[in-house]
Amino acid sequence: MSERSPMHQQIDTLPALVRAIAKPFDESARAAFDFELCTSIKRVYLVGCGDSYHAPVGAELAFHQLAGVPAQAISSLPFSRYVVGYLPETGPKTNLVITVSVSGVVSRTIEALQLARQVGAVGVALTGTPDSPLAQAAETVFQTNVPPLPDELKGMVVPGVRSYLASQMGLYSAAIRIGEVRGHLTTAQADALRAELVALADVMEATIRACEPLAHEIVPAWTDIPEWVYVGAGPLYGVAMFSAAKMLEASGDPAMAQDTEEWTHLQYFSARPDTPTVLISAAGFDADRMAEAARAAQSIGRRTVAVLPAGEATISPFVDHVLAVKGAIRECFAPLVYSIPGELLAAERAAAAGAIYFQDFGGGRTVDWADGASRIRDSHIVGEVRR
């Protein structure tokens, strides 16, 4: 095994992080979502950018199943520029917009929250920075502060794995809280779900131990093709997007995510048949379709690895490698653990290539406007709703 990279070391901290934040995040959820709000809402919009969008995609199912409220995850720009002006006018506190940003300084998410409040929606900032511009623009702040890293890991610039986990835990805590107050869950059921989240820390530890050695073997054999495709459905489409993002950030390799059904309509026809393809499934609602996709990928020569429950027997016969999740997880919580194999693949790829995370922010990635800056934090904010 090669010397453990900074990204590997942060992945190691994730189980302890779950144990540390579960109770305070539950308390934050109780403070942010009071009885009047929980019983008034008719729909929930989960809004963010980057990892803070991938986490809401992964949490949609939890809101449907646990909160008992229709929910839609949507990226900040389409929400603020194309959706917010057309929210249903169904009365006070019926549209809940939860904006997600760990830093609280992302311009597009601040814009989404401000415009949502203009049209009468309740705007909640889920953030680890309670004095940030996003928090200041919110009606309510759901604080998701993350404990500091151990001293030996401080100062490392690493693709975000802890912040993504914190956003997931916050969203799950919100869904459970809303469902309990609305009577969709009994108190006993809600408490059991909270305990279930904490218990997933053990599953995460076992999954890291099982998957890291295999990821270490897979990656060097695939260095000849600098492109990765990640495939998932439902909450695990969010994991596919997040996993592709970590590969881009860690190694700089082109990586993309695709919905399982869309993969069969599009990527199936790629001219490069041996493109590394990561199939992600909790063997839930999507299992039969993922098995068909895996068989199709095998038939055309894709190099495949699947992230699956340990012992899964329907999809696994059609893939080259299985990164096994070591424990039972309900599908709506699956992103919490199923994101780990993708993080490990990215960490291994970067280590094998000797890559500097985020390409050392070079090549015009940090300079002023017109020279290549992404301007995530100081992009122009639209002040009025467009219809």
BALOBA-1460 file (C-alpha; in Angstrom, 3 decimals):
// residues 387
<rec num="1" residu="m" x="0.000" y="0.000" z="0.000"/>
<rec num="2" residu="s" x="1.332" y="3.429" z="-0.911"/>
<rec num="3" residu="e" x="1.745" y="6.140" z="1.699"/>
<rec num="4" residu="r" x="-1.679" y="7.434" z="2.635"/>
<rec num="5" residu="s" x="-2.548" y="10.698" z="0.942"/>
<rec num="6" residu="p" x="-4.237" y="13.687" z="2.614"/>
<rec num="7" residu="m" x="-7.507" y="12.708" z="0.920"/>
<rec num="8" residu="h" x="-7.249" y="9.157" z="2.270"/>
<rec num="9" residu="q" x="-6.643" y="10.546" z="5.732"/>
<rec num="10" residu="q" x="-9.745" y="12.715" z="5.588"/>
<rec num="11" residu="i" x="-11.849" y="9.801" z="4.357"/>
<rec num="12" residu="d" x="-10.693" y="7.962" z="7.480"/>
<rec num="13" residu="t" x="-12.263" y="10.699" z="9.652"/>
<rec num="14" residu="l" x="-15.768" y="10.314" z="8.226"/>
<rec num="15" residu="p" x="-17.150" y="7.632" z="10.593"/>
<rec num="16" residu="a" x="-16.083" y="9.642" z="13.650"/>
<rec num="17" residu="l" x="-17.605" y="12.740" z="12.058"/>
<rec num="18" residu="v" x="-20.995" y="11.020" z="11.759"/>
<rec num="19" residu="r" x="-20.891" y="10.116" z="15.438"/>
<rec num="20" residu="a" x="-19.851" y="13.647" z="16.411"/>
<rec num="21" residu="i" x="-22.456" y="15.626" z="14.454"/>
<rec num="22" residu="a" x="-25.570" y="13.449" z="14.683"/>
<rec num="23" residu="k" x="-26.856" y="14.881" z="17.973"/>
<rec num="24" residu="p" x="-25.971" y="18.555" z="17.396"/>
<rec num="25" residu="f" x="-27.451" y="18.436" z="13.896"/>
<rec num="26" residu="d" x="-30.654" y="16.957" z="15.307"/>
<rec num="27" residu="e" x="-30.771" y="19.829" z="17.799"/>
<rec num="28" residu="s" x="-30.175" y="22.316" z="14.967"/>
<rec num="29" residu="a" x="-33.029" y="20.753" z="13.000"/>
<rec num="30" residu="r" x="-35.383" y="21.099" z="15.961"/>
<rec num="31" residu="a" x="-34.425" y="24.774" z="16.287"/>
<rec num="32" residu="a" x="-34.757" y="25.527" z="12.564"/>
<rec num="33" residu="f" x="-38.019" y="23.727" z="11.834"/>
<rec num="34" residu="d" x="-40.712" y="24.668" z="14.340"/>
<rec num="35" residu="f" x="-44.205" y="23.219" z="14.623"/>
<rec num="36" residu="e" x="-45.908" y="25.926" z="12.558"/>
<rec num="37" residu="l" x="-43.475" y="25.626" z="9.676"/>
<rec num="38" residu="c" x="-43.461" y="21.817" z="9.607"/>
<rec num="39" residu="t" x="-47.236" y="21.587" z="9.578"/>
<rec num="40" residu="s" x="-47.682" y="24.343" z="6.972"/>
<rec num="41" residu="i" x="-45.312" y="23.168" z="4.249"/>
<rec num="42" residu="k" x="-46.741" y="21.660" z="1.101"/>
<rec num="43" residu="r" x="-43.520" y="21.283" z="-0.871"/>
<rec num="44" residu="v" x="-39.783" y="21.498" z="-0.324"/>
<rec num="45" residu="y" x="-37.073" y="22.733" z="-2.682"/>
<rec num="46" residu="l" x="-33.489" y="21.685" z="-1.944"/>
<rec num="47" residu="v" x="-31.116" y="24.131" z="-3.602"/>
<rec num="48" residu="g" x="-27.337" y="24.376" z="-3.932"/>
<rec num="49" residu="c" x="-24.295" y="24.232" z="-6.234"/>
<rec num="50" residu="g" x="-21.543" y="21.643" z="-6.658"/>
<rec num="51" residu="d" x="-21.339" y="19.219" z="-3.733"/>
<rec num="52" residu="s" x="-24.109" y="21.260" z="-2.112"/>
<rec num="53" residu="y" x="-26.339" y="20.267" z="-5.033"/>
<rec num="54" residu="h" x="-25.218" y="16.642" z="-5.122"/>
<rec num="55" residu="a" x="-26.205" y="16.210" z="-1.467"/>
<rec num="56" residu="p" x="-29.794" y="17.456" z="-2.073"/>
<rec num="57" residu="v" x="-30.174" y="15.090" z="-5.040"/>
<rec num="58" residu="g" x="-29.197" y="12.317" z="-2.671"/>
<rec num="59" residu="a" x="-31.682" y="13.532" z="-0.040"/>
<rec num="60" residu="e" x="-34.796" y="13.873" z="-2.209"/>
<rec num="61" residu="l" x="-35.968" y="10.341" z="-1.469"/>
<rec num="62" residu="a" x="-35.562" y="10.888" z="2.277"/>
<rec num="63" residu="f" x="-37.932" y="13.855" z="2.136"/>
<rec num="64" residu="h" x="-40.476" y="11.845" z="0.148"/>
<rec num="65" residu="q" x="-40.301" y="8.831" z="2.445"/>
<rec num="66" residu="l" x="-39.551" y="10.308" z="5.854"/>
<rec num="67" residu="a" x="-40.924" y="13.852" z="5.787"/>
<rec num="68" residu="g" x="-43.947" y="12.895" z="3.722"/>
<rec num="69" residu="v" x="-43.660" y="16.088" z="1.664"/>
<rec num="70" residu="p" x="-43.013" y="16.382" z="-2.089"/>
<rec num="71" residu="a" x="-39.428" y="17.552" z="-2.583"/>
<rec num="72" residu="q" x="-37.323" y="18.657" z="-5.523"/>
<rec num="73" residu="a" x="-33.552" y="19.044" z="-5.617"/>
<rec num="74" residu="i" x="-32.485" y="21.713" z="-8.069"/>
<rec num="75" residu="s" x="-29.255" y="23.551" z="-8.809"/>
<rec num="76" residu="s" x="-29.147" y="27.179" z="-7.737"/>
<rec num="77" residu="l" x="-29.083" y="28.863" z="-11.149"/>
<rec num="78" residu="p" x="-32.100" y="27.142" z="-12.703"/>
<rec num="79" residu="f" x="-33.986" y="27.617" z="-9.452"/>
<rec num="80" residu="s" x="-33.262" y="31.342" z="-9.155"/>
<rec num="81" residu="r" x="-33.558" y="32.242" z="-12.842"/>
<rec num="82" residu="y" x="-36.206" y="29.820" z="-14.149"/>
<rec num="83" residu="v" x="-38.253" y="28.332" z="-11.282"/>
<rec num="84" residu="v" x="-38.627" y="30.686" z="-8.347"/>
<rec num="85" residu="g" x="-40.922" y="33.090" z="-10.195"/>
<rec num="86" residu="y" x="-43.412" y="30.295" z="-10.775"/>
<rec num="87" residu="l" x="-43.679" y="28.737" z="-7.324"/>
<rec num="88" residu="p" x="-47.306" y="27.855" z="-6.498"/>
<rec num="89" residu="e" x="-49.098" y="30.584" z="-4.572"/>
<rec num="90" residu="t" x="-50.583" y="28.302" z="-1.940"/>
<rec num="91" residu="g" x="-50.402" y="30.436" z="1.160"/>
<rec num="92" residu="p" x="-47.947" y="31.408" z="3.919"/>
<rec num="93" residu="k" x="-45.161" y="28.968" z="4.771"/>
<rec num="94" residu="t" x="-46.265" y="26.406" z="2.196"/>
<rec num="95" residu="n" x="-43.158" y="26.627" z="0.003"/>
<rec num="96" residu="l" x="-39.991" y="25.728" z="1.907"/>
<rec num="97" residu="v" x="-36.645" y="26.440" z="0.240"/>
<rec num="98" residu="i" x="-33.613" y="24.902" z="1.939"/>
<rec num="99" residu="t" x="-30.439" y="26.373" z="0.472"/>
<rec num="100" residu="v" x="-27.246" y="24.415" z="1.104"/>
<rec num="101" residu="s" x="-23.777" y="25.959" z="1.280"/>
<rec num="102" residu="v" x="-21.099" y="25.028" z="3.783"/>
<rec num="103" residu="s" x="-19.269" y="28.324" z="3.288"/>
<rec num="104" residu="g" x="-22.397" y="30.433" z="2.892"/>
<rec num="105" residu="v" x="-20.705" y="32.689" z="0.339"/>
<rec num="106" residu="v" x="-21.751" y="31.160" z="-3.007"/>
<rec num="107" residu="s" x="-23.360" y="33.956" z="-5.019"/>
<rec num="108" residu="r" x="-25.853" y="31.861" z="-6.944"/>
<rec num="109" residu="t" x="-27.206" y="30.171" z="-3.796"/>
<rec num="110" residu="i" x="-27.512" y="33.507" z="-1.998"/>
<rec num="111" residu="e" x="-29.448" y="34.785" z="-5.009"/>
<rec num="112" residu="a" x="-31.749" y="31.744" z="-4.918"/>
<rec num="113" residu="l" x="-32.527" y="32.324" z="-1.252"/>
<rec num="114" residu="q" x="-33.139" y="36.050" z="-1.624"/>
<rec num="115" residu="l" x="-35.481" y="35.588" z="-4.574"/>
<rec num="116" residu="a" x="-37.325" y="32.736" z="-2.859"/>
<rec num="117" residu="r" x="-38.097" y="35.021" z="0.051"/>
<rec num="118" residu="q" x="-39.291" y="37.742" z="-2.347"/>
<rec num="119" residu="v" x="-42.058" y="35.428" z="-3.570"/>
<rec num="120" residu="g" x="-43.119" y="34.428" z="-0.059"/>
<rec num="121" residu="a" x="-41.270" y="31.138" z="0.396"/>
<rec num="122" residu="v" x="-39.661" y="30.297" z="3.714"/>
<rec num="123" residu="g" x="-35.902" y="30.484" z="3.134"/>
<rec num="124" residu="v" x="-33.667" y="28.294" z="5.276"/>
<rec num="125" residu="a" x="-29.865" y="28.420" z="5.081"/>
<rec num="126" residu="l" x="-28.232" y="25.065" z="5.815"/>
<rec num="127" residu="t" x="-24.674" y="26.176" z="6.432"/>
<rec num="128" residu="g" x="-21.652" y="25.671" z="8.622"/>
<rec num="129" residu="t" x="-21.000" y="29.424" z="8.656"/>
<rec num="130" residu="p" x="-23.748" y="31.125" z="10.689"/>
<rec num="131" residu="d" x="-22.442" y="34.675" z="10.090"/>
<rec num="132" residu="s" x="-22.146" y="34.240" z="6.310"/>
<rec num="133" residu="p" x="-24.070" y="36.254" z="3.669"/>
<rec num="134" residu="l" x="-26.321" y="33.238" z="3.029"/>
<rec num="135" residu="a" x="-27.219" y="33.006" z="6.713"/>
<rec num="136" residu="q" x="-27.872" y="36.741" z="6.864"/>
<rec num="137" residu="a" x="-30.284" y="36.460" z="3.915"/>
<rec num="138" residu="a" x="-32.225" y="33.584" z="5.467"/>
<rec num="139" residu="e" x="-35.368" y="33.585" z="7.534"/>
<rec num="140" residu="t" x="-33.989" y="30.647" z="9.502"/>
<rec num="141" residu="v" x="-30.490" y="29.211" z="9.812"/>
<rec num="142" residu="f" x="-29.905" y="25.471" z="10.161"/>
<rec num="143" residu="q" x="-26.400" y="25.388" z="11.613"/>
<rec num="144" residu="t" x="-24.244" y="22.478" z="10.458"/>
<rec num="145" residu="n" x="-20.934" y="23.298" z="12.082"/>
<rec num="146" residu="v" x="-18.307" y="20.589" z="11.626"/>
<rec num="147" residu="p" x="-15.759" y="19.813" z="14.356"/>
<rec num="148" residu="p" x="-12.184" y="20.774" z="13.452"/>
<rec num="149" residu="l" x="-9.805" y="18.238" z="12.015"/>
<rec num="150" residu="p" x="-7.056" y="16.714" z="14.136"/>
<rec num="151" residu="d" x="-3.984" y="18.947" z="14.301"/>
<rec num="152" residu="e" x="-1.979" y="16.738" z="11.929"/>
<rec num="153" residu="l" x="-4.590" y="17.192" z="9.176"/>
<rec num="154" residu="k" x="-5.199" y="20.919" z="9.542"/>
<rec num="155" residu="g" x="-4.157" y="23.164" z="6.681"/>
<rec num="156" residu="m" x="-4.563" y="20.469" z="4.024"/>
<rec num="157" residu="v" x="-6.454" y="21.559" z="0.899"/>
<rec num="158" residu="v" x="-8.403" y="18.432" z="0.032"/>
<rec num="159" residu="p" x="-11.467" y="17.744" z="-2.175"/>
<rec num="160" residu="g" x="-14.470" y="18.148" z="0.074"/>
<rec num="161" residu="v" x="-15.528" y="14.902" z="1.726"/>
<rec num="162" residu="r" x="-16.322" y="16.080" z="5.268"/>
<rec num="163" residu="s" x="-18.402" y="19.042" z="4.108"/>
<rec num="164" residu="y" x="-20.448" y="16.844" z="1.767"/>
<rec num="165" residu="l" x="-21.136" y="14.362" z="4.559"/>
<rec num="166" residu="a" x="-22.188" y="17.220" z="6.843"/>
<rec num="167" residu="s" x="-24.674" y="18.491" z="4.253"/>
<rec num="168" residu="q" x="-26.120" y="14.991" z="3.881"/>
<rec num="169" residu="m" x="-26.496" y="14.548" z="7.622"/>
<rec num="170" residu="g" x="-28.143" y="17.947" z="7.905"/>
<rec num="171" residu="l" x="-30.677" y="17.167" z="5.203"/>
<rec num="172" residu="y" x="-31.519" y="13.770" z="6.702"/>
<rec num="173" residu="s" x="-31.963" y="15.392" z="10.119"/>
<rec num="174" residu="a" x="-34.317" y="17.930" z="8.563"/>
<rec num="175" residu="a" x="-36.388" y="15.253" z="6.818"/>
<rec num="176" residu="i" x="-36.762" y="13.245" z="10.035"/>
<rec num="177" residu="r" x="-37.671" y="16.337" z="12.064"/>
<rec num="178" residu="i" x="-40.316" y="17.481" z="9.570"/>
<rec num="179" residu="g" x="-41.781" y="13.998" z="9.292"/>
<rec num="180" residu="e" x="-42.011" y="13.625" z="13.053"/>
<rec num="181" residu="v" x="-43.706" y="16.988" z="13.623"/>
<rec num="182" residu="r" x="-46.192" y="16.367" z="10.804"/>
<rec num="183" residu="g" x="-47.108" y="12.978" z="12.257"/>
<rec num="184" residu="h" x="-45.792" y="11.144" z="9.226"/>
<rec num="185" residu="l" x="-43.390" y="9.422" z="11.627"/>
<rec num="186" residu="t" x="-44.058" y="8.467" z="15.223"/>
<rec num="187" residu="t" x="-41.568" y="9.661" z="17.805"/>
<rec num="188" residu="a" x="-40.337" y="6.074" z="18.158"/>
<rec num="189" residu="q" x="-39.831" y="5.788" z="14.398"/>
<rec num="190" residu="a" x="-38.006" y="9.134" z="14.248"/>
<rec num="191" residu="d" x="-35.701" y="8.191" z="17.110"/>
<rec num="192" residu="a" x="-34.992" y="4.824" z="15.469"/>
<rec num="193" residu="l" x="-34.031" y="6.601" z="12.244"/>
<rec num="194" residu="r" x="-31.684" y="8.920" z="14.138"/>
<rec num="195" residu="a" x="-30.041" y="5.924" z="15.765"/>
<rec num="196" residu="e" x="-29.811" y="4.273" z="12.352"/>
<rec num="197" residu="l" x="-27.838" y="7.229" z="11.008"/>
<rec num="198" residu="v" x="-25.334" y="7.000" z="13.861"/>
<rec num="199" residu="a" x="-24.984" y="3.235" z="13.346"/>
<rec num="200" residu="l" x="-23.958" y="3.846" z="9.738"/>
<rec num="201" residu="a" x="-20.599" y="5.027" z="11.065"/>
<rec num="202" residu="d" x="-19.756" y="1.355" z="11.716"/>
<rec num="203" residu="v" x="-20.803" y="0.467" z="8.160"/>
<rec num="204" residu="m" x="-18.593" y="3.258" z="6.840"/>
<rec num="205" residu="e" x="-15.569" y="1.956" z="8.733"/>
<rec num="206" residu="a" x="-16.093" y="-1.570" z="7.409"/>
<rec num="207" residu="t" x="-16.631" y="-0.257" z="3.866"/>
<rec num="208" residu="i" x="-13.408" y="1.784" z="3.916"/>
<rec num="209" residu="r" x="-11.457" y="-1.271" z="5.087"/>
<rec num="210" residu="a" x="-12.988" y="-3.473" z="2.389"/>
<rec num="211" residu="c" x="-12.855" y="-1.064" z="-0.555"/>
<rec num="212" residu="e" x="-9.534" y="0.708" z="-0.189"/>
<rec num="213" residu="p" x="-7.297" y="-2.284" z="-1.100"/>
<rec num="214" residu="l" x="-9.383" y="-3.042" z="-4.192"/>
<rec num="215" residu="a" x="-9.417" y="0.599" z="-5.300"/>
<rec num="216" residu="h" x="-5.628" y="0.549" z="-4.915"/>
<rec num="217" residu="e" x="-5.472" y="-2.408" z="-7.318"/>
<rec num="218" residu="i" x="-7.998" y="-1.141" z="-9.882"/>
<rec num="219" residu="v" x="-6.690" y="2.365" z="-10.508"/>
<rec num="220" residu="p" x="-3.135" y="1.562" z="-11.742"/>
<rec num="221" residu="a" x="-4.588" y="-0.890" z="-14.274"/>
<rec num="222" residu="w" x="-6.759" y="1.852" z="-15.785"/>
<rec num="223" residu="t" x="-4.262" y="4.680" z="-16.131"/>
<rec num="224" residu="d" x="-4.258" y="4.477" z="-19.928"/>
<rec num="225" residu="i" x="-7.706" y="6.094" z="-20.238"/>
<rec num="226" residu="p" x="-8.066" y="9.537" z="-18.592"/>
<rec num="227" residu="e" x="-11.857" y="9.542" z="-18.510"/>
<rec num="228" residu="w" x="-14.368" y="8.177" z="-16.015"/>
<rec num="229" residu="v" x="-18.139" y="7.769" z="-16.128"/>
<rec num="230" residu="y" x="-20.284" y="7.309" z="-13.018"/>
<rec num="231" residu="v" x="-23.817" y="5.921" z="-13.251"/>
<rec num="232" residu="g" x="-26.615" y="5.951" z="-10.678"/>
<rec num="233" residu="a" x="-30.335" y="6.507" z="-10.216"/>
<rec num="234" residu="g" x="-32.493" y="8.208" z="-7.598"/>
<rec num="235" residu="p" x="-30.436" y="9.169" z="-4.538"/>
<rec num="236" residu="l" x="-27.395" y="7.461" z="-6.022"/>
<rec num="237" residu="y" x="-27.420" y="9.738" z="-9.041"/>
<rec num="238" residu="g" x="-26.374" y="12.359" z="-6.502"/>
<rec num="239" residu="v" x="-23.534" y="10.041" z="-5.492"/>
<rec num="240" residu="a" x="-22.559" y="9.591" z="-9.146"/>
<rec num="241" residu="m" x="-22.298" y="13.371" z="-9.577"/>
<rec num="242" residu="f" x="-20.342" y="13.741" z="-6.350"/>
<rec num="243" residu="s" x="-17.962" y="10.887" z="-7.259"/>
<rec num="244" residu="a" x="-17.266" y="12.430" z="-10.666"/>
<rec num="245" residu="a" x="-16.620" y="15.764" z="-8.969"/>
<rec num="246" residu="k" x="-14.077" y="14.208" z="-6.596"/>
<rec num="247" residu="m" x="-12.205" y="12.612" z="-9.512"/>
<rec num="248" residu="l" x="-12.033" y="15.961" z="-11.305"/>
<rec num="249" residu="e" x="-10.900" y="17.802" z="-8.184"/>
<rec num="250" residu="a" x="-8.387" y="15.193" z="-7.021"/>
<rec num="251" residu="s" x="-6.695" y="14.051" z="-10.226"/>
<rec num="252" residu="g" x="-7.923" y="16.449" z="-12.905"/>
<rec num="253" residu="d" x="-9.148" y="13.563" z="-15.063"/>
<rec num="254" residu="p" x="-12.311" y="14.223" z="-17.101"/>
<rec num="255" residu="a" x="-15.222" y="12.616" z="-15.277"/>
<rec num="256" residu="m" x="-18.970" y="12.777" z="-15.741"/>
<rec num="257" residu="a" x="-22.096" y="11.423" z="-14.100"/>
<rec num="258" residu="q" x="-25.111" y="10.018" z="-15.861"/>
<rec num="259" residu="d" x="-28.505" y="8.788" z="-14.741"/>
<rec num="260" residu="t" x="-28.839" y="5.031" z="-15.172"/>
<rec num="261" residu="e" x="-31.621" y="5.217" z="-17.721"/>
<rec num="262" residu="e" x="-29.945" y="8.032" z="-19.621"/>
<rec num="263" residu="w" x="-26.696" y="6.049" z="-19.788"/>
<rec num="264" residu="t" x="-28.481" y="3.337" z="-21.762"/>
<rec num="265" residu="h" x="-29.742" y="5.992" z="-24.193"/>
<rec num="266" residu="l" x="-26.490" y="7.944" z="-24.580"/>
<rec num="267" residu="q" x="-23.137" y="6.794" z="-23.171"/>
<rec num="268" residu="y" x="-23.877" y="3.292" z="-24.404"/>
<rec num="269" residu="f" x="-22.874" y="4.576" z="-27.863"/>
<rec num="270" residu="s" x="-19.523" y="6.116" z="-26.912"/>
<rec num="271" residu="a" x="-16.821" y="5.392" z="-29.470"/>
<rec num="272" residu="r" x="-14.344" y="4.404" z="-26.763"/>
<rec num="273" residu="p" x="-15.679" y="1.027" z="-25.598"/>
<rec num="274" residu="d" x="-13.244" y="0.526" z="-22.715"/>
<rec num="275" residu="t" x="-14.084" y="3.742" z="-20.829"/>
<rec num="276" residu="p" x="-13.934" y="3.065" z="-17.062"/>
<rec num="277" residu="t" x="-17.534" y="3.047" z="-15.865"/>
<rec num="278" residu="v" x="-18.595" y="3.000" z="-12.224"/>
<rec num="279" residu="l" x="-22.109" y="1.655" z="-11.620"/>
<rec num="280" residu="i" x="-23.591" y="2.667" z="-8.263"/>
<rec num="281" residu="s" x="-26.657" y="0.890" z="-6.876"/>
<rec num="282" residu="a" x="-28.006" y="0.006" z="-3.455"/>
<rec num="283" residu="a" x="-29.962" y="-2.810" z="-5.157"/>
<rec num="284" residu="g" x="-33.151" y="-0.919" z="-4.447"/>
<rec num="285" residu="f" x="-35.828" y="0.437" z="-6.784"/>
<rec num="286" residu="d" x="-33.337" y="0.573" z="-9.668"/>
<rec num="287" residu="a" x="-31.848" y="-2.924" z="-9.316"/>
<rec num="288" residu="d" x="-33.405" y="-4.563" z="-12.385"/>
<rec num="289" residu="r" x="-32.500" y="-1.647" z="-14.663"/>
<rec num="290" residu="m" x="-28.967" y="-1.412" z="-13.310"/>
<rec num="291" residu="a" x="-28.507" y="-5.130" z="-13.994"/>
<rec num="292" residu="e" x="-29.539" y="-4.532" z="-17.614"/>
<rec num="293" residu="a" x="-27.166" y="-1.569" z="-17.870"/>
<rec num="294" residu="a" x="-24.318" y="-3.616" z="-16.391"/>
<rec num="295" residu="r" x="-24.938" y="-6.416" z="-18.850"/>
<rec num="296" residu="a" x="-24.971" y="-3.909" z="-21.720"/>
<rec num="297" residu="a" x="-21.738" y="-2.332" z="-20.487"/>
<rec num="298" residu="q" x="-20.107" y="-5.755" z="-20.319"/>
<rec num="299" residu="s" x="-21.276" y="-6.653" z="-23.820"/>
<rec num="300" residu="i" x="-19.609" y="-3.618" z="-25.408"/>
<rec num="301" residu="g" x="-16.333" y="-3.919" z="-23.507"/>
<rec num="302" residu="r" x="-16.610" y="-1.254" z="-20.837"/>
<rec num="303" residu="r" x="-14.206" y="-1.551" z="-17.927"/>
<rec num="304" residu="t" x="-16.641" y="-1.706" z="-15.058"/>
<rec num="305" residu="v" x="-16.630" y="-1.460" z="-11.313"/>
<rec num="306" residu="a" x="-19.848" y="-1.531" z="-9.310"/>
<rec num="307" residu="v" x="-20.546" y="-0.078" z="-5.882"/>
<rec num="308" residu="l" x="-23.033" y="-2.586" z="-4.468"/>
<rec num="309" residu="p" x="-24.193" y="-4.124" z="-1.208"/>
<rec num="310" residu="a" x="-21.926" y="-6.975" z="-0.132"/>
<rec num="311" residu="g" x="-23.260" y="-10.244" z="-1.515"/>
<rec num="312" residu="e" x="-25.449" y="-8.653" z="-4.205"/>
<rec num="313" residu="a" x="-26.040" y="-11.275" z="-6.910"/>
<rec num="314" residu="t" x="-28.104" y="-9.672" z="-9.703"/>
<rec num="315" residu="i" x="-25.818" y="-6.889" z="-10.921"/>
<rec num="316" residu="s" x="-22.413" y="-8.178" z="-9.818"/>
<rec num="317" residu="p" x="-22.129" y="-11.021" z="-12.383"/>
<rec num="318" residu="f" x="-21.891" y="-8.421" z="-15.178"/>
<rec num="319" residu="v" x="-19.069" y="-6.220" z="-13.801"/>
<rec num="320" residu="d" x="-15.298" y="-6.579" z="-13.569"/>
<rec num="321" residu="h" x="-14.968" y="-5.504" z="-9.943"/>
<rec num="322" residu="v" x="-17.275" y="-4.881" z="-6.968"/>
<rec num="323" residu="l" x="-16.555" y="-2.283" z="-4.323"/>
<rec num="324" residu="a" x="-18.780" y="-3.750" z="-1.616"/>
<rec num="325" residu="v" x="-20.671" y="-1.727" z="0.966"/>
<rec num="326" residu="k" x="-20.408" y="-3.736" z="4.176"/>
<rec num="327" residu="g" x="-23.774" y="-3.393" z="5.857"/>
<rec num="328" residu="a" x="-27.502" y="-2.973" z="5.366"/>
<rec num="329" residu="i" x="-28.611" y="0.570" z="4.523"/>
<rec num="330" residu="r" x="-32.052" y="1.825" z="3.602"/>
<rec num="331" residu="e" x="-31.938" y="3.326" z="0.130"/>
<rec num="332" residu="c" x="-32.781" y="6.868" z="1.189"/>
<rec num="333" residu="f" x="-29.690" y="6.920" z="3.465"/>
<rec num="334" residu="a" x="-27.439" y="5.130" z="0.964"/>
<rec num="335" residu="p" x="-25.555" y="8.258" z="-0.241"/>
<rec num="336" residu="l" x="-23.960" y="8.584" z="3.179"/>
<rec num="337" residu="v" x="-21.926" y="5.395" z="2.624"/>
<rec num="338" residu="y" x="-22.075" y="4.765" z="-1.136"/>
<rec num="339" residu="s" x="-20.082" y="7.956" z="-1.728"/>
<rec num="340" residu="i" x="-17.024" y="6.443" z="-0.023"/>
<rec num="341" residu="p" x="-15.888" y="4.102" z="-2.848"/>
<rec num="342" residu="g" x="-15.895" y="7.029" z="-5.290"/>
<rec num="343" residu="e" x="-13.829" y="9.073" z="-2.858"/>
<rec num="344" residu="l" x="-11.346" y="6.214" z="-2.559"/>
<rec num="345" residu="l" x="-11.065" y="5.837" z="-6.341"/>
<rec num="346" residu="a" x="-10.356" y="9.567" z="-6.656"/>
<rec num="347" residu="a" x="-7.788" y="9.483" z="-3.856"/>
<rec num="348" residu="e" x="-6.031" y="6.503" z="-5.439"/>
<rec num="349" residu="r" x="-6.072" y="8.026" z="-8.913"/>
<rec num="350" residu="a" x="-4.541" y="11.278" z="-7.675"/>
<rec num="351" residu="a" x="-1.911" y="9.415" z="-5.657"/>
<rec num="352" residu="a" x="-1.001" y="7.142" z="-8.578"/>
<rec num="353" residu="a" x="-0.648" y="10.107" z="-10.942"/>
<rec num="354" residu="g" x="1.174" y="12.324" z="-8.463"/>
<rec num="355" residu="a" x="-1.524" y="14.932" z="-9.082"/>
<rec num="356" residu="i" x="-1.920" y="18.080" z="-7.026"/>
<rec num="357" residu="y" x="-5.511" y="18.511" z="-5.870"/>
<rec num="358" residu="f" x="-7.508" y="21.109" z="-7.804"/>
<rec num="359" residu="q" x="-4.589" y="21.385" z="-10.249"/>
<rec num="360" residu="d" x="-3.021" y="23.632" z="-7.622"/>
<rec num="361" residu="f" x="-5.640" y="26.231" z="-8.594"/>
<rec num="362" residu="g" x="-3.449" y="27.222" z="-11.530"/>
<rec num="363" residu="g" x="-4.094" y="27.894" z="-15.182"/>
<rec num="364" residu="g" x="-6.322" y="30.921" z="-14.734"/>
<rec num="365" residu="r" x="-8.493" y="29.334" z="-12.067"/>
<rec num="366" residu="t" x="-7.998" y="32.107" z="-9.502"/>
<rec num="367" residu="v" x="-7.421" y="35.290" z="-11.480"/>
<rec num="368" residu="d" x="-9.805" y="38.156" z="-12.120"/>
<rec num="369" residu="w" x="-12.716" y="38.237" z="-14.522"/>
<rec num="370" residu="a" x="-11.887" y="37.888" z="-18.259"/>
<rec num="371" residu="d" x="-8.832" y="35.818" z="-17.389"/>
<rec num="372" residu="g" x="-10.650" y="32.624" z="-16.484"/>
<rec num="373" residu="a" x="-12.008" y="32.997" z="-12.958"/>
<rec num="374" residu="s" x="-15.140" y="31.075" z="-12.086"/>
<rec num="375" residu="r" x="-16.314" y="33.919" z="-9.797"/>
<rec num="376" residu="i" x="-18.336" y="31.580" z="-7.611"/>
<rec num="377" residu="r" x="-18.196" y="34.012" z="-4.695"/>
<rec num="378" residu="d" x="-18.595" y="37.357" z="-6.450"/>
<rec num="379" residu="s" x="-20.774" y="36.631" z="-9.457"/>
<rec num="380" residu="h" x="-23.473" y="39.194" z="-10.238"/>
<rec num="381" residu="i" x="-26.599" y="38.573" z="-8.152"/>
<rec num="382" residu="v" x="-29.983" y="39.242" z="-9.744"/>
<rec num="383" residu="g" x="-32.052" y="41.386" z="-7.422"/>
<rec num="384" residu="e" x="-35.579" y="40.771" z="-8.717"/>
<rec num="385" residu="v" x="-37.589" y="37.735" z="-9.680"/>
<rec num="386" residu="r" x="-37.886" y="37.192" z="-13.425"/>
<rec num="387" residu="r" x="-41.128" y="35.997" z="-14.939"/>
